[in-house]
Amino acid sequence: MIQLPKDFIHTTKALMGEERFERYLRSFEEEVPVSIRLNPSKMTEESGLRENAVPWCRNAYYLTKRPNFTFDPLFHAGCYYVQEAASMFLDEVLRQLPISNCQFSIDMCAAPGGKSTLLRTALPDNCLLYSNEPVQKRASVLLENVVKWGYGNHYVTNLYPRDYRKAKMKFDLILCDVPCSGEGMFRKDGATIKEWSLQNVEKCWQLQREIVSDAWACLNDGGILIYSTCTFNTKENEENIRWMLSEFDAEVVSIETKSEWSITGSLLQDFDVPVYRFIPGITRSEGLFLCVLRKGGERCKRGDGRGKMDILKTMTSDFNSQSSAVKVELSYTQAMAYLRREAFELPPDTPLGIVGVCFMGHPLGLMKNIGNRANNLYPKEWRIRTTHVPQVYEPVLW
């Protein structure tokens, strides 16, 4: 049995109550759910997965077991994203919000990119989306995932929320999936247990308020801010929402849910506002807290999100735009060699120069054919480092 910190047990049991907490504890004896979200621009709905659909998200499915995604070229091609099911609740939220006229949006703390790629899929095509990550290493991972997802009108930045505030940029929709103490990830990531402490909880809620303050200043009147964490305690959740309602001209927006989803509402005494908490053992997911707030006042454009920041990279990448290259279909063995950034020969009738390489019709990237071999142009930082590759392809989606 996993050892949880005594302070966590004491505070969380008091928060959840005896029955909820016991169900949560029993979840550590169960298999952690594995779920994926298909990229609708690259994959159609898979009938073989339909019976295991994630109920609050389109194109999302539970898997019966966890495969090694590293060995699936379609994963690297951005055909699907591996994402925790509770995080996908964002899709249901967006379906119920008036986003058809949203022109400028931002994910303030976006790495590794799960919620950002979901945002980009759900938002109108003409809505510009910034995905921001302050930590350089994490921003690189975010960039890879966003590029592979393959949508336009999407930018990745490596800045702090205060930089957007200083630039006086304005957005219609802001997602603040803030850094937190990670209590909701204990089953999935044992390292979060070792890092947890009451002192860290104190640091987190203070940082979260700093981020929200900067984000709120960037929100257009009438705009929407979605606040979320992957933790349970009220200091980082309900108490932060209560602070926002007292500090800003904000109102909480209610989202309709179904009783069979078993989503838990507010656990803060005398604070009965629409908030949404996913608890392992009660919902088929890991932990999530989410609340939607609207900025008071009529919608007015006092500014927008265009052209005021240094862009890390635009999403008009050759990775997904290969119309000018002659496309070459790779076998599974060749596809894995390509993803390891190895050089190999292409078919003899392949034109010289830059060519696009695909697996099952889905682009993986580019190679430069020089005749006796082809130079691999797959980004060095993305390459698969394992030397072991299965002899037979085991598809995830069929």
C-alpha positions as CSV (number, residue, x, y, z in Angstrom):
1,M,0.0,0.0,0.0
2,I,1.3,3.4,-0.9
3,Q,2.4,5.6,2.0
4,L,0.7,9.0,2.0
5,P,1.9,11.9,4.1
6,K,0.2,12.1,7.5
7,D,-0.6,15.8,7.1
8,F,-2.2,15.0,3.7
9,I,-4.3,12.2,5.2
10,H,-5.5,14.4,8.1
11,T,-6.4,17.4,6.0
12,T,-7.9,15.5,3.1
13,K,-10.0,13.2,5.2
14,A,-11.4,16.2,7.0
15,L,-12.1,17.8,3.6
16,M,-13.7,14.9,1.8
17,G,-15.4,13.2,4.7
18,E,-15.1,9.6,5.8
19,E,-17.0,7.9,2.9
20,R,-15.4,9.9,0.1
21,F,-11.9,9.5,1.5
22,E,-12.3,5.7,1.9
23,R,-13.3,5.5,-1.8
24,Y,-10.3,7.6,-2.7
25,L,-8.0,5.3,-0.7
26,R,-9.4,2.2,-2.4
27,S,-8.6,3.8,-5.8
28,F,-4.9,3.1,-5.1
29,E,-5.6,-0.6,-5.4
30,E,-7.2,-0.2,-8.8
31,E,-5.7,0.2,-12.3
32,V,-5.0,3.8,-13.2
33,P,-7.3,4.6,-16.2
34,V,-5.6,5.3,-19.5
35,S,-7.3,7.6,-22.0
36,I,-6.6,9.2,-25.4
37,R,-8.1,12.0,-27.4
38,L,-8.2,11.7,-31.2
39,N,-7.2,14.5,-33.4
40,P,-10.3,15.1,-35.6
41,S,-8.2,16.8,-38.3
42,K,-6.3,13.5,-38.8
43,M,-8.5,10.7,-37.5
44,T,-12.2,9.8,-37.7
45,E,-14.1,8.3,-34.8
46,E,-12.9,4.7,-34.1
47,S,-15.8,2.3,-33.8
48,G,-13.6,-0.2,-31.9
49,L,-13.1,2.4,-29.1
50,R,-16.7,3.7,-29.1
51,E,-17.9,1.6,-26.2
52,N,-15.2,3.1,-23.9
53,A,-15.9,6.8,-24.7
54,V,-15.0,9.4,-22.1
55,P,-18.5,10.8,-21.6
56,W,-17.5,14.5,-21.1
57,C,-15.3,14.9,-24.1
58,R,-15.7,14.4,-27.9
59,N,-13.3,12.0,-29.7
60,A,-12.0,10.7,-26.4
61,Y,-11.7,7.1,-25.2
62,Y,-10.5,4.9,-22.4
63,L,-8.1,2.1,-23.3
64,T,-8.4,-1.3,-21.7
65,K,-4.6,-1.4,-21.1
66,R,-1.7,1.0,-21.3
67,P,0.4,0.4,-24.5
68,N,3.9,1.7,-25.1
69,F,2.9,4.8,-27.0
70,T,6.6,5.4,-27.9
71,F,6.4,2.5,-30.4
72,D,3.3,3.9,-32.3
73,P,4.2,6.2,-35.2
74,L,0.7,7.5,-35.2
75,F,1.2,8.9,-31.7
76,H,4.3,10.8,-33.0
77,A,2.3,12.0,-36.1
78,G,-0.2,13.7,-33.8
79,C,-3.1,11.5,-34.6
80,Y,-4.0,11.3,-30.9
81,Y,-3.0,12.7,-27.6
82,V,-2.6,10.7,-24.4
83,Q,-4.5,12.7,-21.8
84,E,-5.9,12.1,-18.3
85,A,-9.7,11.9,-18.6
86,A,-10.6,14.5,-16.0
87,S,-8.5,17.1,-17.9
88,M,-10.7,16.5,-20.9
89,F,-13.7,17.9,-19.0
90,L,-12.5,21.2,-20.5
91,D,-14.2,20.1,-23.7
92,E,-17.6,19.9,-22.1
93,V,-17.0,23.3,-20.5
94,L,-16.1,24.9,-23.9
95,R,-19.2,23.3,-25.5
96,Q,-21.4,25.2,-23.0
97,L,-19.6,28.6,-23.3
98,P,-20.4,31.2,-25.9
99,I,-17.1,30.9,-27.8
100,S,-18.3,31.3,-31.4
101,N,-17.1,34.9,-31.4
102,C,-13.9,34.3,-29.5
103,Q,-11.1,36.0,-31.4
104,F,-8.1,35.9,-29.0
105,S,-7.4,33.3,-26.4
106,I,-4.5,32.1,-24.2
107,D,-3.5,29.1,-22.1
108,M,-1.3,30.8,-19.5
109,C,0.5,27.7,-18.1
110,A,0.2,25.3,-21.1
111,A,2.9,22.6,-20.8
112,P,2.9,19.8,-21.7
113,G,0.0,20.7,-24.1
114,G,-2.9,18.5,-23.4
115,K,-5.4,21.3,-22.6
116,S,-3.9,23.5,-25.3
117,T,-4.4,21.0,-28.0
118,L,-8.0,20.4,-26.8
119,L,-8.5,24.2,-26.8
120,R,-7.2,24.5,-30.3
121,T,-9.6,21.8,-31.5
122,A,-12.6,23.2,-29.8
123,L,-12.1,26.9,-30.5
124,P,-13.3,28.6,-33.8
125,D,-10.7,28.2,-36.6
126,N,-10.2,32.0,-36.8
127,C,-9.6,32.3,-33.1
128,L,-5.9,33.0,-32.3
129,L,-4.6,30.9,-29.5
130,Y,-1.4,31.5,-27.5
131,S,0.0,28.6,-25.5
132,N,2.4,29.9,-23.0
133,E,4.9,28.2,-20.7
134,P,7.4,30.2,-18.5
135,V,9.9,27.3,-18.1
136,Q,12.1,26.9,-21.2
137,K,12.5,23.1,-21.0
138,R,8.8,22.6,-20.6
139,A,8.1,25.1,-23.4
140,S,10.1,22.9,-25.8
141,V,7.9,19.9,-24.9
142,L,4.8,22.1,-25.4
143,L,6.1,23.3,-28.8
144,E,6.6,19.7,-30.0
145,N,3.1,18.6,-29.0
146,V,1.5,21.7,-30.5
147,V,3.4,21.3,-33.8
148,K,2.5,17.7,-34.0
149,W,-1.2,18.4,-33.3
150,G,-0.9,20.5,-36.5
151,Y,-3.5,23.3,-36.3
152,G,-2.9,26.8,-37.6
153,N,-3.6,30.1,-35.8
154,H,-1.6,28.7,-32.8
155,Y,1.5,30.2,-31.2
156,V,3.8,29.0,-28.4
157,T,5.5,31.5,-26.1
158,N,8.1,31.2,-23.4
159,L,7.1,34.1,-21.1
160,Y,5.6,34.8,-17.7
161,P,2.0,35.9,-17.2
162,R,3.2,39.3,-16.0
163,D,4.9,39.8,-19.4
164,Y,1.5,39.6,-21.1
165,R,0.1,42.1,-18.5
166,K,3.0,44.5,-19.1
167,A,2.3,44.3,-22.9
168,K,-1.3,45.2,-22.2
169,M,-2.5,42.3,-24.4
170,K,-6.2,41.4,-24.1
171,F,-8.0,38.1,-24.6
172,D,-11.6,36.9,-24.8
173,L,-10.8,33.5,-23.2
174,I,-8.0,32.7,-20.7
175,L,-7.2,29.3,-19.3
176,C,-5.2,29.2,-16.1
177,D,-4.3,25.6,-15.4
178,V,-2.0,26.8,-12.6
179,P,1.0,25.0,-11.0
180,C,-0.3,23.3,-7.9
181,S,0.6,20.8,-5.1
182,G,-0.5,17.9,-7.3
183,E,-2.6,16.0,-4.8
184,G,-4.8,14.7,-7.6
185,M,-1.8,13.0,-9.4
186,F,-0.6,10.9,-6.5
187,R,-1.8,7.6,-8.1
188,K,-0.3,8.5,-11.5
189,D,3.0,10.1,-10.4
190,G,4.6,8.9,-7.1
191,A,7.1,11.7,-7.2
192,T,4.3,14.2,-6.4
193,I,3.8,12.4,-3.1
194,K,7.4,13.0,-2.0
195,E,7.2,16.7,-3.0
196,W,4.0,17.4,-1.1
197,S,4.0,19.3,2.1
198,L,1.7,21.8,3.9
199,Q,4.4,24.4,3.2
200,N,4.3,23.7,-0.5
201,V,0.5,24.1,-0.5
202,E,1.0,27.6,1.1
203,K,3.5,28.5,-1.7
204,C,1.2,27.2,-4.4
205,W,-1.9,29.2,-3.5
206,Q,0.1,32.4,-3.3
207,L,1.7,31.8,-6.7
208,Q,-1.7,30.9,-8.1
209,R,-3.1,34.3,-7.1
210,E,-0.2,36.1,-8.7
211,I,-0.9,34.3,-12.0
212,V,-4.6,34.9,-11.8
213,S,-4.1,38.6,-11.1
214,D,-1.9,39.0,-14.2
215,A,-4.3,36.9,-16.3
216,W,-7.4,38.9,-15.1
217,A,-5.7,42.1,-16.2
218,C,-5.4,40.6,-19.7
219,L,-9.1,39.6,-19.9
220,N,-11.5,41.6,-22.0
221,D,-14.7,42.8,-20.3
222,G,-17.3,40.1,-20.6
223,G,-14.5,37.6,-21.2
224,I,-14.1,34.1,-19.6
225,L,-11.4,32.8,-17.3
226,I,-11.2,29.1,-16.7
227,Y,-9.3,28.2,-13.5
228,S,-8.1,24.7,-12.8
229,T,-5.8,22.7,-10.7
230,C,-5.0,19.0,-10.2
231,T,-5.2,19.1,-6.4
232,F,-7.9,18.6,-3.8
233,N,-7.4,21.1,-1.0
234,T,-9.6,24.2,-0.7
235,K,-6.8,26.7,-0.3
236,E,-5.7,26.2,-3.9
237,N,-9.3,25.8,-5.1
238,E,-12.5,27.2,-3.4
239,E,-10.6,29.7,-1.3
240,N,-8.9,31.0,-4.4
241,I,-12.2,31.3,-6.1
242,R,-13.7,33.1,-3.1
243,W,-10.7,35.5,-3.2
244,M,-11.2,36.2,-6.9
245,L,-14.9,37.0,-6.4
246,S,-14.0,39.5,-3.6
247,E,-11.0,40.9,-5.5
248,F,-12.3,41.3,-9.0
249,D,-15.5,42.1,-10.8
250,A,-16.2,38.4,-11.4
251,E,-19.1,36.0,-11.5
252,V,-19.0,32.3,-11.5
253,V,-20.5,30.5,-14.6
254,S,-22.4,27.3,-14.1
255,I,-21.8,24.3,-16.3
256,E,-24.4,21.5,-16.6
257,T,-23.2,18.0,-15.8
258,K,-24.7,14.6,-15.5
259,S,-25.2,12.8,-12.2
260,E,-23.6,9.6,-13.6
261,W,-20.3,11.5,-14.0
262,S,-20.0,11.6,-10.2
263,I,-18.4,15.1,-10.1
264,T,-18.1,16.6,-6.7
265,G,-19.1,20.2,-6.0
266,S,-17.8,22.7,-3.5
267,L,-16.2,21.2,-0.3
268,L,-15.7,24.6,1.4
269,Q,-18.2,25.3,4.2
270,D,-20.7,28.1,3.4
271,F,-19.3,28.4,-0.2
272,D,-21.9,26.9,-2.5
273,V,-20.9,28.1,-5.9
274,P,-20.6,26.0,-9.1
275,V,-17.2,24.3,-9.0
276,Y,-16.2,20.9,-10.3
277,R,-14.0,18.4,-8.5
278,F,-12.9,15.0,-9.9
279,I,-11.8,12.5,-7.2
280,P,-10.2,9.1,-8.1
281,G,-12.3,6.3,-6.8
282,I,-15.5,8.4,-7.4
283,T,-14.9,9.5,-11.0
284,R,-13.0,7.4,-13.5
285,S,-10.1,9.7,-13.6
286,E,-7.3,11.4,-11.6
287,G,-7.9,14.6,-9.7
288,L,-9.1,17.9,-11.1
289,F,-10.7,21.1,-9.9
290,L,-12.2,23.6,-12.3
291,C,-14.2,26.8,-12.1
292,V,-15.4,29.2,-14.8
293,L,-15.5,32.9,-14.2
294,R,-16.8,35.8,-16.3
295,K,-15.4,39.3,-16.1
296,G,-18.1,41.9,-15.4
297,G,-19.1,44.6,-17.9
298,E,-20.1,44.5,-21.5
299,R,-17.7,42.9,-24.0
300,C,-15.5,45.6,-25.4
301,K,-12.2,45.4,-27.3
302,R,-9.7,47.5,-25.4
303,G,-6.9,45.6,-27.1
304,D,-6.2,42.3,-28.7
305,G,-3.7,39.5,-28.8
306,R,-1.9,40.4,-32.1
307,G,1.7,41.0,-32.7
308,K,3.0,42.4,-29.3
309,M,5.1,39.5,-28.1
310,D,8.2,37.6,-29.3
311,I,6.8,34.3,-30.7
312,L,8.8,31.1,-30.0
313,K,7.4,29.5,-33.1
314,T,4.4,29.7,-35.4
315,M,2.4,26.7,-36.2
316,T,2.8,26.9,-40.0
317,S,5.4,24.2,-39.8
318,D,6.8,22.1,-42.6
319,F,6.1,19.2,-40.2
320,N,2.4,19.4,-41.1
321,S,2.6,21.2,-44.4
322,Q,4.2,19.0,-47.0
323,S,2.1,19.8,-50.1
324,S,5.3,20.7,-52.1
325,A,7.2,17.5,-51.1
326,V,6.7,14.1,-52.8
327,K,5.3,11.9,-50.1
328,V,6.9,8.5,-49.4
329,E,5.1,5.8,-47.4
330,L,7.3,4.1,-44.8
331,S,7.0,0.6,-43.4
332,Y,6.7,0.2,-39.6
333,T,10.5,-0.6,-39.3
334,Q,11.4,2.4,-41.5
335,A,9.0,4.7,-39.5
336,M,10.7,3.7,-36.3
337,A,14.1,4.2,-37.8
338,Y,13.0,7.7,-39.0
339,L,11.8,8.6,-35.5
340,R,15.2,7.5,-34.1
341,R,16.6,10.0,-36.7
342,E,18.6,7.3,-38.6
343,A,19.6,7.7,-42.2
344,F,18.3,5.0,-44.7
345,E,17.6,4.5,-48.3
346,L,14.3,5.5,-49.8
347,P,12.8,3.6,-52.8
348,P,14.8,4.0,-56.1
349,D,12.1,6.0,-57.8
350,T,12.0,8.6,-55.1
351,P,12.8,12.1,-56.5
352,L,16.0,13.8,-55.3
353,G,15.7,16.6,-52.7
354,I,13.2,17.2,-49.9
355,V,10.6,14.6,-49.5
356,G,7.8,14.0,-47.0
357,V,7.7,10.6,-45.2
358,C,4.4,9.1,-43.9
359,F,3.2,6.1,-42.0
360,M,-0.3,4.8,-42.9
361,G,-0.8,8.1,-44.8
362,H,0.0,10.4,-41.9
363,P,3.0,12.7,-42.2
364,L,5.9,12.1,-39.8
365,G,8.3,14.7,-41.2
366,L,10.9,15.4,-43.9
367,M,14.0,13.7,-45.4
368,K,16.5,14.9,-48.0
369,N,17.0,12.2,-50.6
370,I,20.5,12.4,-52.1
371,G,20.3,9.1,-54.0
372,N,22.5,6.5,-52.2
373,R,20.9,7.5,-48.9
374,A,18.4,10.0,-47.4
375,N,19.4,12.4,-44.7
376,N,16.9,12.4,-41.8
377,L,15.5,15.9,-41.0
378,Y,13.5,14.9,-38.0
379,P,14.2,17.4,-35.1
380,K,17.1,16.2,-32.9
381,E,15.3,17.0,-29.7
382,W,12.3,14.9,-30.7
383,R,14.1,11.7,-31.6
384,I,13.3,8.4,-29.9
385,R,16.4,7.3,-28.0
386,T,15.5,3.6,-27.4
387,T,17.3,1.1,-29.6
388,H,14.7,-1.6,-29.0
389,V,11.8,-1.7,-31.5
390,P,9.1,-4.4,-31.7
391,Q,9.2,-6.6,-34.8
392,V,5.4,-6.3,-35.3
393,Y,3.3,-3.1,-35.2
394,E,0.7,-3.2,-32.4
395,P,-1.8,-0.5,-33.2
396,V,-3.4,1.5,-30.4
397,L,-6.4,2.7,-32.4
398,W,-7.8,-0.6,-33.8
